[in-house]
Amino acid sequence: MPFSPEILLQGLHATRFGRVVRVLEETTSTLDVAWEWLRADGPEGGVVIAERQTRGRGRAGRTWVSPEGGLWMSVLARPGIGAAHVGRLGVALALATAEAVRTVAGCDAGVKWPNDVMLQGRKLAGVLGEAEIERGLIARAVLSVGLNVNLRPEDLPEEVREAATTLLEAMGREHALEPLAARVLERLEQWWESVVGDGRELVTAWQKRDALLGRGVTVDIRGETVRGEDRGIDCEGALRLLVGGEERRVTVGEIVRLRGEDC
């Protein structure tokens, strides 16, 4: 079934995000479309949803395979907050996505720094927060989520099938995309006050959902391999990593392994 913006709007209880929606049958990436729209004075809270992406973008330039059946969505924003707070964008969207999955599908999803939503130890969704900085402030931002909903394992690239999952695979049934999109947007709106505030509520919520909190991890920090203990995040969305009895703040990196096994 094609994604229905009418059904989304009918079930949406949000005022900042999602009141203007563009639905595309196919595009390169909703990120690309959202940035073009935002730079052309598109409305804050505008949403781009694609049924299929031909060049979906993951973190660090990776390709995100995006066939029909997933939620591929980008949101326009003008936070106006300091550039140091950019990490909060991805934190808020990851939490919103995990909470939407809990509400709609009834399963508890976790989060993994910096941008993964996890279910049963496997990656269910990825989020990205991209920003443009002007005079030290985040003037414009696009927040994007790729959520594997009604995809079969064979719809995913063979190289990621063991590490990734979908709601269909995990729950054994399909889910309508419109309620999931609506709940993501509503939860993102509720977290926005903390995004533009002090970020403390984001930290508390992340601690509760952190899939690796207190566990030994290996982190790739721009080519440097660092082993330590996941201590959660700080108010800017940076990873707190306990290394040799001292806490290290990691702003750019990726958790690549859990102690003794793949993440």
ChimeraX attribute file (.defattr): number of C-alpha atoms within 10 A of each C-alpha:
attribute: neighborCount
match mode: 1-to-1
recipient: residues
	/A:1	8
	/A:2	12
	/A:3	18
	/A:4	12
	/A:5	16
	/A:6	11
	/A:7	13
	/A:8	20
	/A:9	18
	/A:10	11
	/A:11	13
	/A:12	20
	/A:13	17
	/A:14	18
	/A:15	11
	/A:16	18
	/A:17	24
	/A:18	26
	/A:19	18
	/A:20	15
	/A:21	18
	/A:22	16
	/A:23	17
	/A:24	16
	/A:25	12
	/A:26	16
	/A:27	18
	/A:28	15
	/A:29	23
	/A:30	32
	/A:31	26
	/A:32	16
	/A:33	18
	/A:34	26
	/A:35	20
	/A:36	12
	/A:37	16
	/A:38	20
	/A:39	11
	/A:40	9
	/A:41	9
	/A:42	16
	/A:43	18
	/A:44	20
	/A:45	23
	/A:46	21
	/A:47	28
	/A:48	24
	/A:49	28
	/A:50	25
	/A:51	21
	/A:52	22
	/A:53	22
	/A:54	14
	/A:55	16
	/A:56	21
	/A:57	24
	/A:58	17
	/A:59	15
	/A:60	9
	/A:61	8
	/A:62	10
	/A:63	12
	/A:64	19
	/A:65	19
	/A:66	26
	/A:67	20
	/A:68	20
	/A:69	23
	/A:70	24
	/A:71	25
	/A:72	28
	/A:73	24
	/A:74	28
	/A:75	28
	/A:76	25
	/A:77	24
	/A:78	17
	/A:79	20
	/A:80	15
	/A:81	17
	/A:82	15
	/A:83	18
	/A:84	13
	/A:85	20
	/A:86	23
	/A:87	25
	/A:88	25
	/A:89	28
	/A:90	24
	/A:91	33
	/A:92	29
	/A:93	28
	/A:94	31
	/A:95	27
	/A:96	22
	/A:97	31
	/A:98	26
	/A:99	23
	/A:100	25
	/A:101	26
	/A:102	16
	/A:103	15
	/A:104	14
	/A:105	19
	/A:106	11
	/A:107	17
	/A:108	15
	/A:109	25
	/A:110	28
	/A:111	27
	/A:112	23
	/A:113	23
	/A:114	24
	/A:115	24
	/A:116	26
	/A:117	30
	/A:118	25
	/A:119	22
	/A:120	14
	/A:121	16
	/A:122	21
	/A:123	24
	/A:124	26
	/A:125	27
	/A:126	25
	/A:127	27
	/A:128	25
	/A:129	23
	/A:130	17
	/A:131	21
	/A:132	14
	/A:133	15
	/A:134	12
	/A:135	8
	/A:136	12
	/A:137	18
	/A:138	21
	/A:139	17
	/A:140	20
	/A:141	23
	/A:142	25
	/A:143	23
	/A:144	29
	/A:145	29
	/A:146	25
	/A:147	28
	/A:148	27
	/A:149	27
	/A:150	22
	/A:151	20
	/A:152	15
	/A:153	16
	/A:154	8
	/A:155	16
	/A:156	19
	/A:157	12
	/A:158	9
	/A:159	8
	/A:160	12
	/A:161	16
	/A:162	12
	/A:163	13
	/A:164	19
	/A:165	25
	/A:166	25
	/A:167	23
	/A:168	18
	/A:169	15
	/A:170	14
	/A:171	12
	/A:172	10
	/A:173	11
	/A:174	15
	/A:175	17
	/A:176	16
	/A:177	22
	/A:178	20
	/A:179	20
	/A:180	23
	/A:181	25
	/A:182	22
	/A:183	25
	/A:184	27
	/A:185	27
	/A:186	21
	/A:187	21
	/A:188	27
	/A:189	22
	/A:190	15
	/A:191	23
	/A:192	19
	/A:193	13
	/A:194	17
	/A:195	27
	/A:196	15
	/A:197	13
	/A:198	14
	/A:199	21
	/A:200	14
	/A:201	16
	/A:202	23
	/A:203	20
	/A:204	14
	/A:205	14
	/A:206	24
	/A:207	18
	/A:208	12
	/A:209	20
	/A:210	21
	/A:211	23
	/A:212	21
	/A:213	19
	/A:214	15
	/A:215	12
	/A:216	19
	/A:217	24
	/A:218	21
	/A:219	23
	/A:220	16
	/A:221	15
	/A:222	9
	/A:223	8
	/A:224	9
	/A:225	13
	/A:226	13
	/A:227	19
	/A:228	22
	/A:229	23
	/A:230	26
	/A:231	19
	/A:232	24
	/A:233	25
	/A:234	20
	/A:235	20
	/A:236	21
	/A:237	27
	/A:238	22
	/A:239	24
	/A:240	18
	/A:241	25
	/A:242	19
	/A:243	14
	/A:244	10
	/A:245	9
	/A:246	9
	/A:247	15
	/A:248	16
	/A:249	14
	/A:250	17
	/A:251	17
	/A:252	13
	/A:253	18
	/A:254	20
	/A:255	21
	/A:256	15
	/A:257	15
	/A:258	18
	/A:259	14
	/A:260	9
	/A:261	8
	/A:262	13
	/A:263	18
